[in-house]
């Protein structure tokens, strides 16, 4: 696994550091042939303060040998070794000297207790500049007439079956989002409703012939109103899909195997967009109140979607799996007896007579952290996993895994936030052993111990959360103060202050 | 339409008054051949107070000519004519003399303002006795050893394209539920967890060989816990499916065309189960607080499910529809331009280049009450509609309509209810013009004007709700006090007091 990840990362530096290919229309999303060539990109003109992720590829990757950690940690070779030490499990945070993360964001991470060779979580935090496409009046390649847009970006990527997908996503997903937003730069800055139809030339300011607006169809007397917000949501959704597709297209050349959960936050024009695909979690803690900003996508929470897909497309199950759910594996000697089951359209249980095909392995089995799709994978949304097959079988898992995130929107302007109001992002290493309420209590405890203007308070909070989930080495394991086992998983946490945008941006 | 409904109803009395066929296993659910013969049923032994729906078919149907109203209204021929008068739109309620509805339930209804020839809503309110199947020790036909179970049942059925489906559902759905519960009579009364597996003989007390409980599979170390509550939910879900299937099987003989939304409440062993398939709605008003007990299933709320089905099964769309959503109909001259769209996995919008196949009619179009599936139907869950085709086409609508309800459970024992706490059920005629808050205000206003023990207070409340949604004839229409249009639809309302079960049952 080590070598596979190493060669993948080395290869990425040369080819994937370039901006991703620019999609032209969604029909391209389903193409599986050779990837289109990346178009040359106009030089970036980031505004003052824009981070490194807005244009050029990250620069430090070449120096890394077998694995990498987020650039913003600014790890020395010695620091990198300490970050990779399963025995010590030292908590890593950006140095409190030098350039801080935007909004004074706090970050902390710790490697797993031996579950995998390296820390398979990755993180990214950037200020990204979006330049509009050339205007209709300009020549091709000429910059847009108007001002560009900036968005703040935070991403947590929890890899599995190797660190390749998380590594790639942490470097490229925000660029896919930027590409999707380029068509929208002028539209999002125009207070009038978005035009429903644009001329075929990208970037031309446009709305169609007004006579089209009302169609003649009886059930369709008027057009739908589409908000600016829903355009940003659509851009994020399509960016996830294009990122996933790029991984699929280039996986054979680069052998970036494995996959990753992706939890991404974007701040754009007064609103916070939280996009989640996987089992990471985001919550807002505001004046002590908890506001969930994501939900987890697992074989249990997505059971009905998975079963429906297996029911409608039985060829995806081969002759090995049944789309029905049973409370435990059916035994051959139970043929003819009646067992509890659930079909795709049921939330309750009923008894059915066991038949031969019920002896197949269930599509979804197990409970909690042990729940699996096709006995193979425990998350149902994320990026990558295109080469993942059912163990000792040629059945691909991917059709059941969706790359689409759920996006929730939080309007930052609707509430007067104080410096203790934060958005907390964590990979499942945090949430497996820490409840929302415990996180809120830690937020209160740590932040009240620091002055509101102390630039280290959010990093201190992130560290406290990671330490609280890791525990301390005791009794042959990492244990929490209550003597329960701490998380042996990789743990990564962002703490984003919500009182910040006006002051810090 | 009148004659078709008449012959269907006449036919129903003779054949569908009998109990529905007893399903043996879910695999029968997909059979489309001739329906199995209804097995002879043991004589019912309903406990004192059990209503007419528990065993024998309703008795008054033969007397009806062209349409029927709920039996419990006890309408005379003159009353039936008044109930059918579109001009007067007199509110109908059960008489305040004679046998009351269980729990002193309030009910009121009014016919539409001319939208259809008859009132296509139907209602049912019963105490249903469930006799367990014969025990393993007994001979076939012998009653179960243990005590049977009773459940209280309320159903509202909002028909469309004829009153046949609503009429049939109001007579038979609770019997399907009873049949589904018969296997569970002993299990639900046993405080130990339900057995996962039963012997093949229905009714035998059973659990399987304990050695089966833990399977050898690595991802399946233990069995799932299944609650009694989830068995009742599963029974209701399967009863809806069997009701729908019976309509499908018998539709050619009886010509019961049309379909209906179904909103059903069951009270069993301390819990209230609210099952909804369609656009009716149930809310609890408890101490002034509103607790939603259902959600509506419409082309808008189910857009993604419908689009996914069209995407996975394009043959269901013929060459006439596209599964993509556009904010308005695409015009041929817009080919090559870029228009906003949403795919099945998106909640946001993005632009795509218009291609030839985008000119097809969208699977889901329109907004609000004018939203339609395949330009044909405005609800996406319900019973019936098996003969419904896309206008001037042979494409069936049914695969997109699901008969499965969403079931929500409310534990009546977890709260000390007072006589002013009620569960309000209404067809969309109520909710189209009345908000949840307005209903809660009416609950407060009406109930506070009556003594807590007044047996008429819940009927008075139901009448007030129906009158408030209907309005009064003025300015060429039925108008509300604020001069807005009242509902011209059929309106039906149940008011179920939650302080009741202990006192009234």
Interface residues (C-beta under 8 A of the other chain):
Chain A: X24 X25 X26 X27 X180 X183 X194 X196 X197 X198 X199 X200 X202 X208 X209 X212 X213 X214 X215 X216 X217 X218 X219 X220 X221 X222 X223 X224 X225 X226 X230 X231 X232 X233 X234 X235 X236 X237 X238 X241 X308 X309 X312 X313 X326 X327 X328 X329 X331 X333 X334 X336 X337 X338 X339 X340 X341 X342 X343 X345 X346 X347 X348 X349 X350 X351 X352 X353 X355 X361 X365 X366 X367 X370 X371 X372 X375 X402 X404 X406 X407
Chain B: X24 X25 X26 X27 X180 X183 X194 X196 X197 X198 X199 X200 X202 X208 X209 X212 X213 X214 X215 X216 X217 X218 X219 X220 X221 X222 X223 X224 X225 X226 X230 X231 X232 X233 X234 X235 X236 X237 X238 X241 X308 X309 X312 X313 X326 X327 X328 X329 X331 X333 X334 X336 X337 X338 X339 X340 X341 X342 X343 X345 X346 X347 X348 X349 X350 X351 X352 X353 X355 X361 X365 X366 X367 X370 X371 X372 X375 X402 X404 X406 X407
